[in-house]
Amino acid sequence: MRTTLDPAGRECLSFTVSGPWAHFRRIDTTTEKLTYRVIPRTTVAGLLAAVLGKPRDSYYRTFSPEASAIAITPTSSLTTMAIPQLTLPTEEGDIQTADGVSGKTVVDPETIATERKRRTFEYVVDPSYRVDVIFDDTTVFENLHDMMSNGRSTYTPYLGKSECLATIEDVQRTEVLTADDSSVVDSIAPEEHVVPTPGEQLRMERTPAYMRADEGGRQTTGFVSYAFAGGDDQVSVSDAPTYAVDGRTVYFI
C-alpha cells in the first residue's frame, strides 16, 4: 500500500530527525521489546502532529494515503543495542495517589514485588533519518514549515519512546522532480520493487503505514514491507515510481 498522490511537481517539506536513541516497538513481538530500525510512517505522522499540537487520534486523515506522501531515507548505520531494564505495570489501578499527600503517586509494594520484571529493550543507536513530506492540504504544510523552520514544537518530539528525545534540523522547502535514474533509491523501497544485487546488503522490515480513528482509539489500516540500506548506501529497484528531492532519489509511500 502506498500514497495515491502524484508527487511530481509538488512542493515538499524536507527535514532531518535524529537523536542518541530510538525505540519503535515492533508489533509482532510480545516478550522481548524489539525495535524497527527505520522510523515507521505512522511514527512520522505522530511526530509531525506533536509539532502542530494535534490531539491524539485526530490527525489520521491528514496523513492518509490520499492526502499525504512521505519518503524516509536512513542517514545513519541504524545499529542496535540491547539494554536490560526493570519495568513496572502502568495499567489502570496500578498507580495510586498517596494518602494525605497532594500530587504524589505510588505503586503498591505488593504489586512491585510480584509484577516487577527485567525485560530487554532493543534501541537504535544514534539514528538519523531524512524525511520528505507532501501534503494535499497547503495549510498544514505552511503551519509545519513555520513551526519547524523556527525551531518550535508544541509537544516535545521523540523517536518512539518518550525517553528518546529527538532533534529536528535542516528544514527545507523543496520541489519534487521525476528522477533521471530510477534503478536505485536512497530512501526505503517497497519489497515488490527491490532487486537483490550481489554485494549489496539489504535489510527488510514490515511496519504500520496508515491508521484511522475508531471507537477504541485507533486502528491500523495499511502496512508496508520495504528494504533499506543505512548511511550512504542505496537500494536497487525496478519499475519503481521514483522521484528526485534535493539531489536524492526517493520513493514516496
PLY file of the C-alpha trace (Angstrom):
ply
format ascii 1.0
element vertex 253
property float x
property float y
property float z
element edge 252
property int vertex1
property int vertex2
end_header
0.00 0.00 0.00
1.32 3.46 -0.85
0.19 7.01 -1.40
-2.24 7.80 -4.21
-0.94 11.37 -4.53
1.18 12.19 -7.57
4.33 13.75 -6.05
5.76 15.15 -9.31
5.94 18.94 -9.31
4.65 19.30 -5.75
6.30 21.30 -3.01
7.86 19.15 -0.33
8.89 19.74 3.28
12.24 18.08 3.96
13.94 17.74 7.34
16.34 15.58 9.32
15.22 13.98 12.57
17.82 12.37 14.81
18.67 11.53 18.39
21.01 9.48 20.57
18.45 6.66 20.89
15.25 5.40 19.27
12.80 2.62 20.06
9.96 1.89 17.62
8.23 -1.09 19.19
7.70 -3.98 16.82
4.08 -5.09 16.93
4.95 -8.72 16.12
6.76 -9.33 19.43
5.48 -9.71 22.98
8.22 -10.67 25.46
11.39 -9.04 24.13
10.92 -5.34 23.32
12.43 -5.32 19.84
12.52 -2.25 17.62
12.12 -1.37 13.97
15.29 0.21 12.65
13.56 2.61 10.29
11.10 5.10 11.78
7.64 3.89 10.69
5.41 6.13 8.59
2.85 6.20 11.40
5.54 7.44 13.80
6.48 10.22 11.39
2.80 11.22 11.35
2.71 11.27 15.16
5.93 13.28 15.31
4.59 15.97 12.98
1.22 16.00 14.73
3.10 16.64 18.00
4.86 19.61 16.41
1.46 21.04 15.45
-0.10 20.17 18.81
-2.80 17.90 17.35
-4.80 15.84 19.89
-4.32 12.08 19.96
-6.21 10.19 17.21
-7.22 13.46 15.49
-4.71 13.61 12.62
-5.02 10.32 10.73
-6.99 11.79 7.84
-4.26 14.40 7.29
-1.73 11.58 6.84
-3.98 9.23 4.85
-2.63 7.81 1.53
-4.85 10.14 -0.50
-3.84 13.26 1.47
-0.10 12.82 2.05
3.09 11.24 0.76
6.21 10.50 2.79
9.71 9.35 1.83
12.10 8.14 4.55
15.85 7.98 3.97
18.11 6.48 6.66
21.24 8.62 7.04
22.98 6.59 9.74
24.02 2.95 10.11
20.96 2.09 12.28
22.83 -0.29 14.55
21.01 -1.56 17.64
21.86 -2.28 21.27
20.01 -4.50 23.74
19.57 -2.91 27.19
18.01 -4.77 30.18
15.54 -2.66 32.16
13.32 -3.14 35.19
9.68 -2.41 34.39
6.56 -1.87 36.46
2.90 -2.14 35.36
1.10 1.07 34.46
-2.36 -0.35 33.89
-5.37 1.38 35.42
-5.39 0.83 39.17
-1.68 0.04 39.49
-0.67 3.66 40.06
-2.42 5.20 43.06
-2.42 8.50 44.92
-0.60 8.51 48.24
-2.92 9.07 51.21
-2.72 12.58 52.62
-0.10 13.75 50.11
-1.22 16.05 47.29
0.15 15.25 43.84
2.22 12.19 44.88
1.59 8.84 43.26
2.75 5.40 44.35
2.67 1.78 43.21
1.52 -0.73 45.82
4.53 -2.62 47.28
2.79 -5.96 46.69
2.39 -5.07 43.03
6.07 -4.15 42.84
7.08 -7.44 44.43
5.01 -9.60 42.07
4.91 -7.60 38.85
8.35 -6.00 38.59
10.20 -7.70 35.74
13.51 -7.40 33.96
12.94 -7.02 30.24
15.36 -6.46 27.39
14.70 -3.41 25.26
16.37 -3.06 21.88
17.32 0.51 20.93
18.58 2.04 17.69
21.84 3.84 18.45
22.40 7.38 17.06
19.58 7.12 14.48
19.18 9.77 11.80
16.56 9.99 9.04
15.95 12.45 6.21
12.19 12.77 5.78
10.36 14.30 2.81
6.66 15.08 3.30
3.97 16.21 0.85
0.51 17.33 1.93
-2.58 17.88 -0.15
-3.61 20.45 2.49
-1.43 23.54 1.96
-2.45 25.00 5.33
-0.92 22.02 7.16
2.21 22.36 5.04
2.62 26.07 5.81
1.95 25.63 9.52
4.51 22.84 9.80
7.11 24.78 7.83
6.60 27.83 10.03
6.92 25.83 13.26
9.86 23.65 12.23
11.92 26.28 10.42
11.77 28.40 13.59
12.75 25.50 15.83
9.36 25.35 17.52
7.22 22.38 18.54
4.03 22.27 20.60
5.00 18.98 22.24
8.49 17.58 22.75
9.49 15.47 19.71
10.80 11.98 20.38
11.71 8.83 18.46
9.22 6.18 19.52
9.56 6.05 23.32
9.14 9.33 25.17
12.60 8.89 26.71
14.19 9.01 23.23
14.27 12.75 22.65
14.60 13.89 19.03
16.17 16.86 17.27
14.67 18.27 14.06
17.16 20.09 11.84
17.88 21.25 8.28
14.28 22.11 7.44
13.85 22.97 3.74
11.15 23.62 1.18
11.99 21.52 -1.84
10.40 20.61 -5.17
9.72 17.04 -6.21
11.02 16.15 -9.68
10.90 12.96 -11.72
14.13 11.02 -11.15
16.54 10.64 -14.06
17.80 7.30 -12.77
15.08 5.02 -11.41
17.34 1.98 -10.86
18.45 2.92 -7.33
16.95 4.84 -4.42
18.43 6.43 -1.31
15.21 6.00 0.67
13.41 2.88 1.77
11.80 0.98 -1.12
8.78 -1.35 -1.10
9.63 -5.03 -1.33
7.91 -5.58 -4.67
10.30 -3.17 -6.43
13.54 -4.33 -4.80
16.19 -6.05 -6.93
18.68 -8.14 -4.89
22.19 -7.29 -6.06
25.45 -9.17 -5.31
27.49 -7.31 -2.72
24.59 -5.08 -1.73
23.40 -5.51 1.85
19.63 -5.45 2.14
17.59 -5.29 5.32
13.85 -5.80 5.34
11.06 -4.66 7.62
7.28 -4.57 7.63
5.74 -1.71 9.59
2.36 0.01 10.01
1.85 2.78 7.46
-1.69 4.15 7.86
-4.21 4.42 10.67
-7.74 5.58 11.28
-9.66 6.54 14.39
-12.31 4.18 15.73
-14.33 3.77 18.91
-11.40 2.13 20.69
-8.92 4.82 19.70
-7.13 3.83 16.50
-6.79 1.00 14.04
-4.03 0.20 11.56
-5.40 0.19 8.01
-2.26 -0.46 5.97
1.25 -1.87 6.22
4.34 -1.53 4.05
7.13 -4.09 3.56
10.34 -2.42 2.45
14.09 -2.77 2.06
16.58 -0.22 3.30
20.29 0.48 3.44
21.96 2.61 6.07
24.31 5.55 5.64
25.28 6.41 2.05
24.26 3.06 0.55
21.41 2.73 -1.95
18.77 0.13 -2.77
18.47 -1.27 -6.30
14.91 -1.18 -7.67
12.97 -1.98 -10.82
9.77 -0.43 -12.22
9.54 1.86 -9.20
7.98 5.35 -9.39
10.98 7.25 -8.05
11.46 10.98 -7.62
14.31 13.43 -7.09
14.30 15.62 -3.99
17.27 17.88 -3.28
19.72 15.60 -5.11
18.39 12.37 -3.60
16.34 9.66 -5.30
13.38 8.62 -3.16
10.22 6.55 -3.14
7.09 8.03 -1.56
4.74 5.85 0.48
0 1
1 2
2 3
3 4
4 5
5 6
6 7
7 8
8 9
9 10
10 11
11 12
12 13
13 14
14 15
15 16
16 17
17 18
18 19
19 20
20 21
21 22
22 23
23 24
24 25
25 26
26 27
27 28
28 29
29 30
30 31
31 32
32 33
33 34
34 35
35 36
36 37
37 38
38 39
39 40
40 41
41 42
42 43
43 44
44 45
45 46
46 47
47 48
48 49
49 50
50 51
51 52
52 53
53 54
54 55
55 56
56 57
57 58
58 59
59 60
60 61
61 62
62 63
63 64
64 65
65 66
66 67
67 68
68 69
69 70
70 71
71 72
72 73
73 74
74 75
75 76
76 77
77 78
78 79
79 80
80 81
81 82
82 83
83 84
84 85
85 86
86 87
87 88
88 89
89 90
90 91
91 92
92 93
93 94
94 95
95 96
96 97
97 98
98 99
99 100
100 101
101 102
102 103
103 104
104 105
105 106
106 107
107 108
108 109
109 110
110 111
111 112
112 113
113 114
114 115
115 116
116 117
117 118
118 119
119 120
120 121
121 122
122 123
123 124
124 125
125 126
126 127
127 128
128 129
129 130
130 131
131 132
132 133
133 134
134 135
135 136
136 137
137 138
138 139
139 140
140 141
141 142
142 143
143 144
144 145
145 146
146 147
147 148
148 149
149 150
150 151
151 152
152 153
153 154
154 155
155 156
156 157
157 158
158 159
159 160
160 161
161 162
162 163
163 164
164 165
165 166
166 167
167 168
168 169
169 170
170 171
171 172
172 173
173 174
174 175
175 176
176 177
177 178
178 179
179 180
180 181
181 182
182 183
183 184
184 185
185 186
186 187
187 188
188 189
189 190
190 191
191 192
192 193
193 194
194 195
195 196
196 197
197 198
198 199
199 200
200 201
201 202
202 203
203 204
204 205
205 206
206 207
207 208
208 209
209 210
210 211
211 212
212 213
213 214
214 215
215 216
216 217
217 218
218 219
219 220
220 221
221 222
222 223
223 224
224 225
225 226
226 227
227 228
228 229
229 230
230 231
231 232
232 233
233 234
234 235
235 236
236 237
237 238
238 239
239 240
240 241
241 242
242 243
243 244
244 245
245 246
246 247
247 248
248 249
249 250
250 251
251 252
